[in-house]
Amino acid sequence: MQYTGRYASPLGGMLLAADDAGLTGLWFEGQKHFARRLDSAHEEREIPLFDEVRRWLDQYFSGREPDFMPPLHLIGTAFEREVWDILRAIPYGETTTYGAIAAQLARQRGLAHMSAQAVGGAVGRNPISVIVPCHRVLGADGSLTGYAGGIERKRRLLALESH
């Protein structure tokens, strides 16, 4: 069973989703892939995990790097979870590119090449916005491309981290 709650961020309302294992979703309202893997039988209910997630988000949106990580339960394909694990390792205030993530995955898998477009697809389907920092991934030329929450939100998240 998944449970949902809400968070009012400075960048717009957010929907939180969790199950007994951890946070399963955190989406800006109206973003691409909104609530993509939310169970149809979910229940809107306050659970202790949501207080922890809100505390993390409050720290983040106040311009501080949060000093803890709420339990996450990332639900996706094996490839998506590999990409999301790499996203989680991008340090606060730093960025990388889709191509760099593809190269890292290729090395991990012993391949000569991995598609940056495939990586971009997995990054775009990240179900836990902000906490799993897909906004820290840029185009090869450093451009702000491909954020499911919208380019303006991506710009503002990066600016918040670079204060």
C-alpha positions in Angstrom: 0.0 0.0 0.0 1.3 3.5 -0.9 0.4 6.6 1.1 0.5 10.1 -0.2 1.0 13.5 1.3 1.7 17.1 0.1 4.5 19.6 0.5 4.3 23.3 -0.5 7.8 24.1 -1.9 8.9 27.5 -3.0 8.8 26.1 -6.6 5.3 24.8 -6.4 3.2 22.1 -4.7 4.7 18.6 -4.5 3.1 15.2 -4.1 4.9 12.7 -1.7 4.3 9.0 -2.0 5.7 6.2 0.3 5.2 2.6 1.2 6.4 0.6 4.2 10.0 0.5 2.7 10.5 4.2 2.1 9.7 7.2 -0.1 8.6 6.0 -3.5 7.7 9.3 -5.2 8.2 13.1 -4.9 6.8 15.0 -7.9 6.2 18.7 -8.6 2.5 19.1 -9.5 2.1 19.0 -13.3 5.6 17.7 -14.1 6.2 15.1 -16.8 5.7 11.6 -15.5 3.7 12.9 -12.6 2.8 10.0 -10.2 3.9 7.6 -12.8 4.3 4.6 -10.5 1.8 5.6 -7.9 -0.5 2.6 -7.0 -4.1 3.3 -8.0 -5.1 2.0 -4.6 -3.0 4.6 -2.7 -4.3 6.3 0.4 -3.8 10.0 1.4 -2.6 9.7 4.9 0.0 11.3 7.1 2.8 8.9 8.1 6.0 9.6 10.1 8.2 9.3 7.0 6.5 12.4 5.5 7.6 14.5 8.4 11.2 13.4 7.8 10.9 14.1 4.1 9.4 17.6 4.8 12.3 18.3 7.2 14.8 17.3 4.5 13.0 19.5 1.9 12.8 22.4 4.4 16.6 22.2 4.9 17.2 22.0 1.2 15.0 24.9 0.2 16.5 27.1 3.0 19.8 26.8 1.0 21.5 24.2 3.2 22.7 20.8 2.2 20.5 18.4 4.2 22.6 16.4 6.8 20.5 13.2 6.6 18.7 11.0 4.0 15.2 9.7 4.5 14.6 6.1 3.5 14.0 5.8 -0.2 12.3 2.9 -2.1 13.2 3.5 -5.8 10.9 1.5 -8.0 12.0 1.0 -11.6 13.8 -1.2 -14.0 17.3 -2.4 -13.2 18.7 0.1 -15.7 16.7 3.0 -14.2 17.9 2.1 -10.7 21.5 2.0 -11.9 21.1 5.5 -13.3 19.3 6.8 -10.2 22.1 5.4 -8.0 24.6 7.5 -10.0 22.4 10.5 -9.6 22.4 10.0 -5.8 26.2 10.2 -5.9 26.4 13.6 -7.5 27.5 15.9 -4.8 25.4 18.9 -3.7 26.3 22.0 -5.7 27.9 20.0 -8.5 26.7 18.8 -11.9 27.5 16.2 -14.5 26.3 15.4 -18.0 24.2 12.7 -19.5 27.2 11.6 -21.5 29.4 11.3 -18.3 26.7 9.1 -16.7 26.5 6.9 -19.9 30.3 6.6 -19.9 30.3 5.6 -16.2 27.6 3.0 -16.9 29.5 1.6 -19.9 32.6 1.2 -17.7 30.6 -0.5 -14.9 29.1 -2.9 -17.5 32.4 -3.5 -19.4 30.9 -2.0 -22.6 32.6 0.3 -25.1 29.7 2.7 -25.2 26.3 3.4 -23.6 23.6 5.7 -25.1 23.4 9.1 -23.4 19.8 9.2 -24.8 18.9 6.0 -22.8 20.4 7.6 -19.7 18.4 10.7 -20.4 15.2 8.7 -20.5 16.0 7.1 -17.2 16.9 10.4 -15.6 13.6 11.9 -16.8 11.7 9.0 -15.2 13.3 9.6 -11.8 10.4 9.3 -9.4 11.9 11.2 -6.5 12.6 14.8 -7.6 15.1 16.9 -5.7 16.2 14.2 -3.2 17.5 12.1 -6.1 19.1 15.1 -7.9 18.3 14.7 -11.6 18.4 18.5 -11.8 22.2 18.2 -11.5 22.5 16.6 -15.0 23.2 18.9 -17.9 23.6 18.6 -21.6 27.0 17.9 -23.1 27.5 21.7 -23.7 26.4 22.6 -20.2 22.9 23.5 -21.2 19.9 23.1 -19.0 18.1 20.4 -20.8 15.6 17.6 -20.0 14.2 18.3 -16.6 10.7 16.7 -16.0 9.8 19.5 -13.6 10.6 22.2 -16.2 13.7 24.1 -17.1 12.9 27.1 -14.9 12.7 24.8 -11.8 16.0 23.2 -12.8 17.6 26.6 -13.1 16.3 27.7 -9.7 17.4 24.4 -8.0 20.9 24.8 -9.4 21.0 28.4 -8.3 19.9 27.5 -4.8 22.8 25.0 -4.5 25.3 27.4 -5.8 24.5 30.4 -3.5 
